[in-house]
Amino acid sequence: MEENKPVHEIGKNEHLEFIETQGITRTYRKRAGQCGHIYVMVVFRDDKPNRIDYIKIQGCTKSNDCGGSWAESIADLLSFSIKRIRNKHEAEAIIKALKHHRCNRIAPNKDHTTSCVDAIAQVLQEELKVDEISEQKV
């Protein structure tokens, strides 16, 4: 971790706000429209620190509706899929399947985030070190 910088400034890039690291866990915060922020926690394996063990997502809804269960189920599916990645093409396929879905509650923004799912794809693209994915949706 970089010294003498507030945690919220470490690792910022044009798309993501890297907010903290604790051991083998990195947490990102992404603004996802009118719903608020979505938090994506990426947890790495103890024995292989460059391999993702699982993903935890805190949904962007403040009310106790389906957003929480949606976030948990997406996190479970992504964790299951990412553990089975064997090459760069499989990582690209996962990210491509998530990118560019549109939410009717999100306004145009400088990060070009189109939905909560798109924000999750941006985090995965950063963590899996995948180059820019084509704009075409799967």
BAFI-99185 format. One record per residue (C-alpha): residue number from 1; x, y, z; residue in three letters. Coordinates in Angstrom, 3 decimals. Layout:
N
<NUM; <X; Y; Z>; "ala"> ...
END
This chain:
138
<1; <0.000; 0.000; 0.000>; "met"> <2; <1.243; 3.476; -0.816>; "glu"> <3; <2.476; 5.473; 2.173>; "glu"> <4; <1.233; 8.939; 3.194>; "asn"> <5; <-1.955; 8.853; 1.138>; "lys"> <6; <-5.499; 8.591; 2.462>; "pro"> <7; <-7.002; 5.180; 1.769>; "val"> <8; <-9.633; 6.636; -0.550>; "his"> <9; <-6.889; 7.990; -2.862>; "glu"> <10; <-4.916; 4.765; -3.219>; "ile"> <11; <-5.273; 3.050; -6.553>; "gly"> <12; <-7.799; 5.447; -8.086>; "lys"> <13; <-8.157; 5.174; -11.805>; "asn"> <14; <-10.649; 6.692; -14.193>; "glu"> <15; <-13.271; 3.981; -13.604>; "his"> <16; <-12.879; 2.670; -10.061>; "leu"> <17; <-12.315; 3.953; -6.584>; "glu"> <18; <-10.115; 1.548; -4.689>; "phe"> <19; <-10.997; 2.226; -1.061>; "ile"> <20; <-9.109; -0.253; 1.102>; "glu"> <21; <-6.946; -3.307; 1.348>; "thr"> <22; <-6.746; -5.679; 4.296>; "gln"> <23; <-4.389; -8.603; 3.903>; "gly"> <24; <-5.693; -10.541; 0.942>; "ile"> <25; <-8.838; -8.450; 0.400>; "thr"> <26; <-9.335; -5.407; -1.835>; "arg"> <27; <-12.521; -3.346; -1.747>; "thr"> <28; <-13.782; -1.062; -4.507>; "tyr"> <29; <-16.575; 1.490; -4.435>; "arg"> <30; <-18.381; 2.485; -7.607>; "lys"> <31; <-21.187; 4.989; -8.047>; "arg"> <32; <-24.018; 3.193; -9.817>; "ala"> <33; <-26.629; 5.828; -10.549>; "gly"> <34; <-29.505; 6.976; -8.388>; "gln"> <35; <-29.327; 3.839; -6.262>; "cys"> <36; <-26.040; 4.937; -4.695>; "gly"> <37; <-22.714; 3.154; -4.455>; "his"> <38; <-21.995; -0.503; -5.061>; "ile"> <39; <-19.165; -2.110; -3.104>; "tyr"> <40; <-17.227; -5.013; -4.604>; "val"> <41; <-14.860; -6.899; -2.298>; "met"> <42; <-12.329; -9.178; -3.981>; "val"> <43; <-10.797; -11.790; -1.655>; "val"> <44; <-7.655; -13.632; -2.730>; "phe"> <45; <-6.468; -17.086; -1.723>; "arg"> <46; <-4.011; -17.401; 1.171>; "asp"> <47; <-1.807; -19.911; -0.644>; "asp"> <48; <-1.961; -18.132; -4.041>; "lys"> <49; <-2.268; -14.376; -3.486>; "pro"> <50; <-2.714; -13.654; -7.189>; "asn"> <51; <-5.783; -15.954; -7.454>; "arg"> <52; <-9.260; -14.769; -6.509>; "ile"> <53; <-10.949; -16.937; -3.882>; "asp"> <54; <-14.361; -15.261; -3.867>; "tyr"> <55; <-16.197; -12.010; -4.475>; "ile"> <56; <-18.585; -10.243; -2.113>; "lys"> <57; <-20.946; -7.545; -3.387>; "ile"> <58; <-22.901; -5.104; -1.290>; "gln"> <59; <-25.790; -3.930; -3.400>; "gly"> <60; <-26.616; -0.336; -4.008>; "cys"> <61; <-30.153; -0.353; -2.613>; "thr"> <62; <-30.874; 1.151; 0.773>; "lys"> <63; <-34.248; -0.484; 1.233>; "ser"> <64; <-34.673; -4.121; 2.171>; "asn"> <65; <-35.784; -5.288; -1.257>; "asp"> <66; <-34.449; -7.823; -3.725>; "cys"> <67; <-31.189; -5.874; -4.260>; "gly"> <68; <-29.413; -7.669; -1.418>; "gly"> <69; <-30.277; -11.153; -2.621>; "ser"> <70; <-29.481; -10.131; -6.190>; "trp"> <71; <-26.011; -8.975; -5.133>; "ala"> <72; <-25.357; -12.170; -3.150>; "glu"> <73; <-26.426; -14.431; -6.003>; "ser"> <74; <-24.320; -12.542; -8.570>; "ile"> <75; <-21.323; -12.702; -6.207>; "ala"> <76; <-21.778; -16.466; -5.748>; "asp"> <77; <-22.022; -17.071; -9.496>; "leu"> <78; <-18.991; -14.909; -10.217>; "leu"> <79; <-16.939; -16.566; -7.478>; "ser"> <80; <-17.836; -19.992; -8.872>; "phe"> <81; <-16.924; -18.919; -12.423>; "ser"> <82; <-13.697; -17.121; -11.576>; "ile"> <83; <-12.303; -20.082; -9.653>; "lys"> <84; <-12.578; -22.089; -12.867>; "arg"> <85; <-10.850; -19.652; -15.229>; "ile"> <86; <-8.091; -21.416; -17.123>; "arg"> <87; <-7.025; -18.720; -19.572>; "asn"> <88; <-7.415; -15.074; -20.534>; "lys"> <89; <-10.213; -15.827; -23.019>; "his"> <90; <-12.435; -17.278; -20.299>; "glu"> <91; <-11.854; -14.189; -18.120>; "ala"> <92; <-12.741; -11.971; -21.091>; "glu"> <93; <-15.927; -13.964; -21.710>; "ala"> <94; <-17.109; -13.463; -18.111>; "ile"> <95; <-16.435; -9.730; -18.234>; "ile"> <96; <-17.997; -9.368; -21.676>; "lys"> <97; <-21.179; -11.065; -20.424>; "ala"> <98; <-21.478; -8.467; -17.643>; "leu"> <99; <-20.496; -5.288; -19.463>; "lys"> <100; <-22.859; -2.744; -21.007>; "his"> <101; <-26.127; -3.887; -19.478>; "his"> <102; <-28.233; -0.777; -19.036>; "arg"> <103; <-30.206; 0.443; -16.047>; "cys"> <104; <-32.985; 2.950; -16.591>; "asn"> <105; <-32.059; 4.721; -13.322>; "arg"> <106; <-28.509; 5.691; -14.285>; "ile"> <107; <-27.665; 8.951; -15.990>; "ala"> <108; <-24.781; 9.370; -18.430>; "pro"> <109; <-21.554; 9.710; -16.449>; "asn"> <110; <-17.843; 10.303; -16.981>; "lys"> <111; <-16.976; 6.677; -16.128>; "asp"> <112; <-19.423; 5.331; -18.726>; "his"> <113; <-20.950; 3.020; -16.111>; "thr"> <114; <-24.296; 1.813; -17.411>; "thr"> <115; <-25.534; -0.298; -14.457>; "ser"> <116; <-24.511; -2.070; -11.247>; "cys"> <117; <-23.559; -5.121; -13.301>; "val"> <118; <-21.390; -2.958; -15.554>; "asp"> <119; <-19.651; -1.542; -12.443>; "ala"> <120; <-18.903; -5.116; -11.290>; "ile"> <121; <-17.456; -5.894; -14.736>; "ala"> <122; <-15.154; -2.874; -14.422>; "gln"> <123; <-13.824; -4.161; -11.082>; "val"> <124; <-13.244; -7.640; -12.517>; "leu"> <125; <-11.529; -6.178; -15.569>; "gln"> <126; <-9.131; -4.324; -13.247>; "glu"> <127; <-8.486; -7.301; -10.943>; "glu"> <128; <-8.151; -9.934; -13.668>; "leu"> <129; <-5.867; -7.624; -15.668>; "lys"> <130; <-7.959; -7.942; -18.811>; "val"> <131; <-7.423; -5.367; -21.542>; "asp"> <132; <-10.328; -3.348; -22.880>; "glu"> <133; <-13.205; -5.587; -23.977>; "ile"> <134; <-14.982; -4.819; -27.239>; "ser"> <135; <-18.112; -2.699; -26.994>; "glu"> <136; <-20.345; -5.400; -28.474>; "gln"> <137; <-22.574; -7.159; -25.938>; "lys"> <138; <-22.724; -10.980; -25.833>; "val"> 
END
